[in-house]
Amino acid sequence: MVSYKCLDCGEKIKDDIIQKRFICPKCGSRIFFKPRNKPKIVKTD
Ligand SMILES: [Zn+2]
């Protein structure tokens, strides 16, 4: 499942919540960003 993050408070918001109401349930912000699903792996050896 795709989840978003609120740009204001950093709250994780599930996709189905955004589809119902495009607003952060915690702070009421309407600006979200999509965290990367695949984190960049850095080898340190
Ligand atoms: Zn928020």
PDB file of the backbone (N, CA, C, O) and the ligand in Angstrom, with CONECT records:
HET     ZN  A 101       1
ATOM      1  N   MET A   1       0.847  -1.207   0.000  1.00  0.00           N
ATOM      2  CA  MET A   1       0.000   0.000   0.000  1.00  0.00           C
ATOM      3  C   MET A   1       0.874   1.247   0.000  1.00  0.00           C
ATOM      4  O   MET A   1       1.923   1.294   0.643  1.00  0.00           O
ATOM      5  N   VAL A   2       0.427   2.228  -0.718  1.00  0.00           N
ATOM      6  CA  VAL A   2       1.183   3.468  -0.794  1.00  0.00           C
ATOM      7  C   VAL A   2       0.778   4.375   0.356  1.00  0.00           C
ATOM      8  O   VAL A   2      -0.407   4.552   0.639  1.00  0.00           O
ATOM      9  N   SER A   3       1.752   4.932   0.996  1.00  0.00           N
ATOM     10  CA  SER A   3       1.437   5.876   2.060  1.00  0.00           C
ATOM     11  C   SER A   3       2.172   7.180   1.813  1.00  0.00           C
ATOM     12  O   SER A   3       3.231   7.214   1.187  1.00  0.00           O
ATOM     13  N   TYR A   4       1.589   8.240   2.316  1.00  0.00           N
ATOM     14  CA  TYR A   4       2.174   9.556   2.132  1.00  0.00           C
ATOM     15  C   TYR A   4       2.626  10.112   3.470  1.00  0.00           C
ATOM     16  O   TYR A   4       2.280   9.588   4.529  1.00  0.00           O
ATOM     17  N   LYS A   5       3.385  11.157   3.403  1.00  0.00           N
ATOM     18  CA  LYS A   5       3.820  11.820   4.620  1.00  0.00           C
ATOM     19  C   LYS A   5       3.433  13.280   4.560  1.00  0.00           C
ATOM     20  O   LYS A   5       3.578  13.941   3.531  1.00  0.00           O
ATOM     21  N   CYS A   6       2.936  13.768   5.683  1.00  0.00           N
ATOM     22  CA  CYS A   6       2.579  15.177   5.757  1.00  0.00           C
ATOM     23  C   CYS A   6       3.850  16.013   5.811  1.00  0.00           C
ATOM     24  O   CYS A   6       4.763  15.733   6.587  1.00  0.00           O
ATOM     25  N   LEU A   7       3.891  17.031   4.983  1.00  0.00           N
ATOM     26  CA  LEU A   7       5.086  17.871   4.935  1.00  0.00           C
ATOM     27  C   LEU A   7       5.198  18.729   6.182  1.00  0.00           C
ATOM     28  O   LEU A   7       6.292  19.146   6.563  1.00  0.00           O
ATOM     29  N   ASP A   8       4.086  18.986   6.802  1.00  0.00           N
ATOM     30  CA  ASP A   8       4.055  19.872   7.961  1.00  0.00           C
ATOM     31  C   ASP A   8       4.467  19.169   9.251  1.00  0.00           C
ATOM     32  O   ASP A   8       5.365  19.640   9.949  1.00  0.00           O
ATOM     33  N   CYS A   9       3.826  18.055   9.573  1.00  0.00           N
ATOM     34  CA  CYS A   9       4.059  17.405  10.859  1.00  0.00           C
ATOM     35  C   CYS A   9       4.732  16.049  10.723  1.00  0.00           C
ATOM     36  O   CYS A   9       5.138  15.454  11.721  1.00  0.00           O
ATOM     37  N   GLY A  10       4.855  15.554   9.489  1.00  0.00           N
ATOM     38  CA  GLY A  10       5.540  14.285   9.278  1.00  0.00           C
ATOM     39  C   GLY A  10       4.691  13.073   9.554  1.00  0.00           C
ATOM     40  O   GLY A  10       5.199  11.953   9.611  1.00  0.00           O
ATOM     41  N   GLU A  11       3.399  13.283   9.728  1.00  0.00           N
ATOM     42  CA  GLU A  11       2.488  12.178   9.989  1.00  0.00           C
ATOM     43  C   GLU A  11       2.346  11.290   8.764  1.00  0.00           C
ATOM     44  O   GLU A  11       2.188  11.776   7.643  1.00  0.00           O
ATOM     45  N   LYS A  12       2.403   9.991   8.990  1.00  0.00           N
ATOM     46  CA  LYS A  12       2.196   9.058   7.888  1.00  0.00           C
ATOM     47  C   LYS A  12       0.712   8.913   7.623  1.00  0.00           C
ATOM     48  O   LYS A  12      -0.078   8.679   8.537  1.00  0.00           O
ATOM     49  N   ILE A  13       0.344   9.056   6.361  1.00  0.00           N
ATOM     50  CA  ILE A  13      -1.061   8.983   5.999  1.00  0.00           C
ATOM     51  C   ILE A  13      -1.246   7.944   4.917  1.00  0.00           C
ATOM     52  O   ILE A  13      -0.562   7.945   3.893  1.00  0.00           O
ATOM     53  N   LYS A  14      -2.182   7.064   5.171  1.00  0.00           N
ATOM     54  CA  LYS A  14      -2.433   5.997   4.208  1.00  0.00           C
ATOM     55  C   LYS A  14      -3.174   6.528   2.998  1.00  0.00           C
ATOM     56  O   LYS A  14      -3.859   7.550   3.044  1.00  0.00           O
ATOM     57  N   ASP A  15      -3.004   5.783   1.909  1.00  0.00           N
ATOM     58  CA  ASP A  15      -3.570   6.186   0.627  1.00  0.00           C
ATOM     59  C   ASP A  15      -5.087   6.316   0.678  1.00  0.00           C
ATOM     60  O   ASP A  15      -5.654   7.234   0.087  1.00  0.00           O
ATOM     61  N   ASP A  16      -5.748   5.394   1.386  1.00  0.00           N
ATOM     62  CA  ASP A  16      -7.214   5.417   1.392  1.00  0.00           C
ATOM     63  C   ASP A  16      -7.762   6.610   2.166  1.00  0.00           C
ATOM     64  O   ASP A  16      -8.874   7.067   1.902  1.00  0.00           O
ATOM     65  N   ILE A  17      -6.991   7.109   3.108  1.00  0.00           N
ATOM     66  CA  ILE A  17      -7.431   8.298   3.856  1.00  0.00           C
ATOM     67  C   ILE A  17      -7.374   9.521   2.953  1.00  0.00           C
ATOM     68  O   ILE A  17      -8.258  10.375   3.001  1.00  0.00           O
ATOM     69  N   ILE A  18      -6.350   9.603   2.144  1.00  0.00           N
ATOM     70  CA  ILE A  18      -6.207  10.742   1.238  1.00  0.00           C
ATOM     71  C   ILE A  18      -7.292  10.719   0.165  1.00  0.00           C
ATOM     72  O   ILE A  18      -7.785  11.762  -0.265  1.00  0.00           O
ATOM     73  N   GLN A  19      -7.649   9.522  -0.252  1.00  0.00           N
ATOM     74  CA  GLN A  19      -8.699   9.424  -1.263  1.00  0.00           C
ATOM     75  C   GLN A  19     -10.039   9.913  -0.731  1.00  0.00           C
ATOM     76  O   GLN A  19     -10.842  10.471  -1.478  1.00  0.00           O
ATOM     77  N   LYS A  20     -10.279   9.706   0.556  1.00  0.00           N
ATOM     78  CA  LYS A  20     -11.531  10.184   1.140  1.00  0.00           C
ATOM     79  C   LYS A  20     -11.489  11.689   1.356  1.00  0.00           C
ATOM     80  O   LYS A  20     -12.415  12.419   1.003  1.00  0.00           O
ATOM     81  N   ARG A  21     -10.383  12.127   1.947  1.00  0.00           N
ATOM     82  CA  ARG A  21     -10.288  13.545   2.268  1.00  0.00           C
ATOM     83  C   ARG A  21      -8.822  13.961   2.210  1.00  0.00           C
ATOM     84  O   ARG A  21      -8.001  13.494   2.999  1.00  0.00           O
ATOM     85  N   PHE A  22      -8.511  14.833   1.279  1.00  0.00           N
ATOM     86  CA  PHE A  22      -7.123  15.191   1.061  1.00  0.00           C
ATOM     87  C   PHE A  22      -6.680  16.212   2.111  1.00  0.00           C
ATOM     88  O   PHE A  22      -6.453  17.389   1.828  1.00  0.00           O
ATOM     89  N   ILE A  23      -6.571  15.699   3.328  1.00  0.00           N
ATOM     90  CA  ILE A  23      -6.165  16.581   4.428  1.00  0.00           C
ATOM     91  C   ILE A  23      -5.504  15.745   5.516  1.00  0.00           C
ATOM     92  O   ILE A  23      -5.911  14.610   5.766  1.00  0.00           O
ATOM     93  N   CYS A  24      -4.497  16.296   6.153  1.00  0.00           N
ATOM     94  CA  CYS A  24      -3.822  15.573   7.221  1.00  0.00           C
ATOM     95  C   CYS A  24      -4.725  15.476   8.446  1.00  0.00           C
ATOM     96  O   CYS A  24      -5.199  16.500   8.937  1.00  0.00           O
ATOM     97  N   PRO A  25      -4.976  14.261   8.952  1.00  0.00           N
ATOM     98  CA  PRO A  25      -5.857  14.100  10.111  1.00  0.00           C
ATOM     99  C   PRO A  25      -5.249  14.661  11.390  1.00  0.00           C
ATOM    100  O   PRO A  25      -5.953  14.862  12.379  1.00  0.00           O
ATOM    101  N   LYS A  26      -3.971  14.907  11.371  1.00  0.00           N
ATOM    102  CA  LYS A  26      -3.307  15.376  12.586  1.00  0.00           C
ATOM    103  C   LYS A  26      -3.254  16.902  12.668  1.00  0.00           C
ATOM    104  O   LYS A  26      -3.639  17.490  13.678  1.00  0.00           O
ATOM    105  N   CYS A  27      -2.782  17.527  11.612  1.00  0.00           N
ATOM    106  CA  CYS A  27      -2.571  18.973  11.678  1.00  0.00           C
ATOM    107  C   CYS A  27      -3.421  19.759  10.680  1.00  0.00           C
ATOM    108  O   CYS A  27      -3.474  20.987  10.742  1.00  0.00           O
ATOM    109  N   GLY A  28      -4.085  19.054   9.762  1.00  0.00           N
ATOM    110  CA  GLY A  28      -4.961  19.736   8.813  1.00  0.00           C
ATOM    111  C   GLY A  28      -4.246  20.282   7.602  1.00  0.00           C
ATOM    112  O   GLY A  28      -4.840  21.006   6.803  1.00  0.00           O
ATOM    113  N   SER A  29      -2.978  19.948   7.452  1.00  0.00           N
ATOM    114  CA  SER A  29      -2.233  20.428   6.301  1.00  0.00           C
ATOM    115  C   SER A  29      -2.656  19.688   5.034  1.00  0.00           C
ATOM    116  O   SER A  29      -3.140  18.558   5.094  1.00  0.00           O
ATOM    117  N   ARG A  30      -2.470  20.331   3.905  1.00  0.00           N
ATOM    118  CA  ARG A  30      -2.845  19.694   2.644  1.00  0.00           C
ATOM    119  C   ARG A  30      -1.641  19.485   1.748  1.00  0.00           C
ATOM    120  O   ARG A  30      -1.785  19.279   0.543  1.00  0.00           O
ATOM    121  N   ILE A  31      -0.479  19.535   2.318  1.00  0.00           N
ATOM    122  CA  ILE A  31       0.725  19.314   1.532  1.00  0.00           C
ATOM    123  C   ILE A  31       1.353  17.994   1.960  1.00  0.00           C
ATOM    124  O   ILE A  31       1.729  17.808   3.117  1.00  0.00           O
ATOM    125  N   PHE A  32       1.454  17.088   1.001  1.00  0.00           N
ATOM    126  CA  PHE A  32       2.015  15.778   1.297  1.00  0.00           C
ATOM    127  C   PHE A  32       3.141  15.467   0.336  1.00  0.00           C
ATOM    128  O   PHE A  32       3.249  16.048  -0.743  1.00  0.00           O
ATOM    129  N   PHE A  33       3.955  14.558   0.747  1.00  0.00           N
ATOM    130  CA  PHE A  33       4.945  14.035  -0.189  1.00  0.00           C
ATOM    131  C   PHE A  33       4.987  12.532  -0.071  1.00  0.00           C
ATOM    132  O   PHE A  33       4.605  11.952   0.945  1.00  0.00           O
ATOM    133  N   LYS A  34       5.459  11.919  -1.133  1.00  0.00           N
ATOM    134  CA  LYS A  34       5.503  10.474  -1.212  1.00  0.00           C
ATOM    135  C   LYS A  34       6.899  10.008  -0.843  1.00  0.00           C
ATOM    136  O   LYS A  34       7.857  10.271  -1.569  1.00  0.00           O
ATOM    137  N   PRO A  35       7.018   9.323   0.271  1.00  0.00           N
ATOM    138  CA  PRO A  35       8.342   8.799   0.616  1.00  0.00           C
ATOM    139  C   PRO A  35       8.766   7.720  -0.371  1.00  0.00           C
ATOM    140  O   PRO A  35       7.933   6.978  -0.889  1.00  0.00           O
ATOM    141  N   ARG A  36      10.032   7.642  -0.618  1.00  0.00           N
ATOM    142  CA  ARG A  36      10.535   6.660  -1.567  1.00  0.00           C
ATOM    143  C   ARG A  36      10.304   5.250  -1.049  1.00  0.00           C
ATOM    144  O   ARG A  36      10.619   4.932   0.097  1.00  0.00           O
ATOM    145  N   ASN A  37       9.752   4.420  -1.908  1.00  0.00           N
ATOM    146  CA  ASN A  37       9.510   3.038  -1.520  1.00  0.00           C
ATOM    147  C   ASN A  37      10.810   2.249  -1.449  1.00  0.00           C
ATOM    148  O   ASN A  37      10.992   1.386  -0.589  1.00  0.00           O
ATOM    149  N   LYS A  38      11.701   2.567  -2.372  1.00  0.00           N
ATOM    150  CA  LYS A  38      12.976   1.859  -2.380  1.00  0.00           C
ATOM    151  C   LYS A  38      14.073   2.780  -1.858  1.00  0.00           C
ATOM    152  O   LYS A  38      14.506   3.702  -2.550  1.00  0.00           O
ATOM    153  N   PRO A  39      14.507   2.525  -0.660  1.00  0.00           N
ATOM    154  CA  PRO A  39      15.591   3.353  -0.125  1.00  0.00           C
ATOM    155  C   PRO A  39      16.907   3.059  -0.829  1.00  0.00           C
ATOM    156  O   PRO A  39      17.178   1.935  -1.252  1.00  0.00           O
ATOM    157  N   LYS A  40      17.699   4.089  -0.938  1.00  0.00           N
ATOM    158  CA  LYS A  40      18.983   3.943  -1.609  1.00  0.00           C
ATOM    159  C   LYS A  40      19.956   3.204  -0.694  1.00  0.00           C
ATOM    160  O   LYS A  40      20.180   3.581   0.457  1.00  0.00           O
ATOM    161  N   ILE A  41      20.507   2.167  -1.240  1.00  0.00           N
ATOM    162  CA  ILE A  41      21.462   1.369  -0.450  1.00  0.00           C
ATOM    163  C   ILE A  41      22.879   1.782  -0.793  1.00  0.00           C
ATOM    164  O   ILE A  41      23.297   1.760  -1.950  1.00  0.00           O
ATOM    165  N   VAL A  42      23.589   2.151   0.225  1.00  0.00           N
ATOM    166  CA  VAL A  42      24.959   2.599   0.024  1.00  0.00           C
ATOM    167  C   VAL A  42      25.921   1.581   0.654  1.00  0.00           C
ATOM    168  O   VAL A  42      25.861   1.294   1.850  1.00  0.00           O
ATOM    169  N   LYS A  43      26.777   1.068  -0.166  1.00  0.00           N
ATOM    170  CA  LYS A  43      27.766   0.117   0.349  1.00  0.00           C
ATOM    171  C   LYS A  43      28.953   0.882   0.926  1.00  0.00           C
ATOM    172  O   LYS A  43      29.428   1.872   0.369  1.00  0.00           O
ATOM    173  N   THR A  44      29.395   0.385   2.041  1.00  0.00           N
ATOM    174  CA  THR A  44      30.477   1.107   2.718  1.00  0.00           C
ATOM    175  C   THR A  44      31.758   0.294   2.802  1.00  0.00           C
ATOM    176  O   THR A  44      32.679   0.637   3.543  1.00  0.00           O
ATOM    177  N   ASP A  45      31.805  -0.795   2.028  1.00  0.00           N
ATOM    178  CA  ASP A  45      33.028  -1.591   2.122  1.00  0.00           C
ATOM    179  C   ASP A  45      34.102  -1.175   1.120  1.00  0.00           C
ATOM    180  O   ASP A  45      35.182  -1.764   1.093  1.00  0.00           O
TER     181      ASP A  45
HETATM  182 ZN    ZN A 101       0.157  16.946   9.297  1.00  0.00          ZN2+
END
